[in-house]
Amino acid sequence: MRRPGVGLLFLAESAVLREALGPELYEAVLAVRRAEAELFAMFTDADVIKAVRWRY
């Protein structure tokens, strides 16, 4: 079962990530991940896979 946003909680609490990226980039990464979690929250796993697989 997919739980959108759970990983975001770990990212937001990561002092290591904050220090490695610096405050500006860290906040930008969190903003993007929050937007992704919000966007994909209404989709099924299959929909998310179809939307992002082979995209990059």
Buried (B, 14 or more C-beta within 10 A) or exposed (E): EEEBBEEBEEBBEBEEBBEEBEEEEBEEBBEEBBEBBEEBEEBEEEEBEEEEEEEE
